[in-house]
Amino acid sequence: MVKTGLDVFLAESGNFKKKRTALIANHTSITSGLSYSWDEFIKKGIKLERIFSPEHGLFGVEQDQSPAAHSRVGDIPLTSLYGSSFSSLSPSPEDIAKIDCFIFDIQDIGSRYYTYAATLILFMRSLSGSAAELIVLDRPNPLGGETVEGPILENGYESFVGLIPVPVRHGLTMGEIAFFAKDCFKADVDLQVVKMRGWKRNMYFDETGLPWIPPSPNMPSLGSAIVYPGMCLLEGTNISEGRGTTSPFEIFGAPFIDPYKLLAHSAVVGVKGAVFVPFFFRPTFNKYMGETCGGFFIHINSRRDYESFAAGVAFVKAVRDIYPRFEFSHGVYEFNSVHPAFDLLCGSSRIRGMILEDASIDEITASWKAEQETAARQMMKYHMY
């Protein structure tokens, strides 16, 4: 079984007992024996001055884009890093003052727009130039570390759903992201990463022997994480990404979609590695709450052949081609009102523009292949496993 950075750290953490320490964590910060890190730190005599929690709160209670309140964990102050403004995403100078060591331990899911990596990056930028130490306890990339897919983030499209120029499916662990971000932003941070033991880049999460803890309310399974790099794009449209169902992202659709008609579209026919089952569902919250939606249930039958980001783009193109009621969303998304949500997720306006110009799915998918391959080679210098 893989040993996470947390398990390795706890076995070697005696010299931290005298340090003023803070923890950046949520409910995924658990040992292989399913104990929370903060409880284990207390048992070992490591005094925590403060705990910081990311989007969704310490226990993953809050839905996406919902502020989480400050609180306490026993006698430990709990500071939320997800409030009602972009400034709330970074720690305040008062909250990080007089802390010698910050420990980061949160499970990522391997997609650029999943916001826990942004929390780490913003924290690093806040610590830049200080004498504080930042220790990242590494955890597996649930999608493995070999496959890289999608366009990179372009200058000017930085947001909380993308801060570093990597492809959508980046193939990096959180520790590797930290070193990438340190170079990217020239952050003056005393950064250390406690490596995992036994993890290999070809491993999906269910091959690690570790328990799956849903890292956010709408990420219940590894299956959701596998399709997420593409299906999260639906957040930038009026198609439901399945929030309000028991299988978000694996289920998607809208009241105006005929699943059988969508299934016959050439862009959908060309997607490999999955079976798209015509499906109807009724969300209990979020888009189309209480309305019956037609769409698909995505069943992956060859996850190493399934190109998730390309599949998400194919679904958006197909729905837009068939249904005049399809729309790209506008307005504020993750504290950003400069660009449409779809563009923030894609990292530029290029893909949305090609869809609107009726480019073929082959032309669209070809548009990011060169940068994807270049990025994959460049990111290898940050591989620790």
Secondary structure as GFF3:
##gff-version 3
##sequence-region A 1 385
A	DSSP	alpha_helix	5	11	.	.	.	ID=ss1
A	DSSP	three_ten_helix	14	16	.	.	.	ID=ss2
A	DSSP	beta_strand	21	25	.	.	.	ID=ss3
A	DSSP	alpha_helix	37	43	.	.	.	ID=ss4
A	DSSP	beta_strand	48	53	.	.	.	ID=ss5
A	DSSP	beta_strand	71	73	.	.	.	ID=ss6
A	DSSP	beta_strand	76	80	.	.	.	ID=ss7
A	DSSP	three_ten_helix	86	89	.	.	.	ID=ss8
A	DSSP	alpha_helix	93	96	.	.	.	ID=ss9
A	DSSP	beta_strand	101	105	.	.	.	ID=ss10
A	DSSP	alpha_helix	116	127	.	.	.	ID=ss11
A	DSSP	beta_strand	133	137	.	.	.	ID=ss12
A	DSSP	beta_strand	149	152	.	.	.	ID=ss13
A	DSSP	beta_strand	167	169	.	.	.	ID=ss14
A	DSSP	alpha_helix	174	184	.	.	.	ID=ss15
A	DSSP	beta_strand	190	194	.	.	.	ID=ss16
A	DSSP	three_ten_helix	205	207	.	.	.	ID=ss17
A	DSSP	alpha_helix	222	231	.	.	.	ID=ss18
A	DSSP	three_ten_helix	232	236	.	.	.	ID=ss19
A	DSSP	beta_strand	251	254	.	.	.	ID=ss20
A	DSSP	alpha_helix	259	263	.	.	.	ID=ss21
A	DSSP	alpha_helix	266	269	.	.	.	ID=ss22
A	DSSP	beta_strand	274	281	.	.	.	ID=ss23
A	DSSP	beta_strand	293	300	.	.	.	ID=ss24
A	DSSP	alpha_helix	308	322	.	.	.	ID=ss25
A	DSSP	alpha_helix	341	346	.	.	.	ID=ss26
A	DSSP	alpha_helix	350	356	.	.	.	ID=ss27
A	DSSP	alpha_helix	361	366	.	.	.	ID=ss28
A	DSSP	alpha_helix	369	379	.	.	.	ID=ss29
A	DSSP	three_ten_helix	380	382	.	.	.	ID=ss30
###
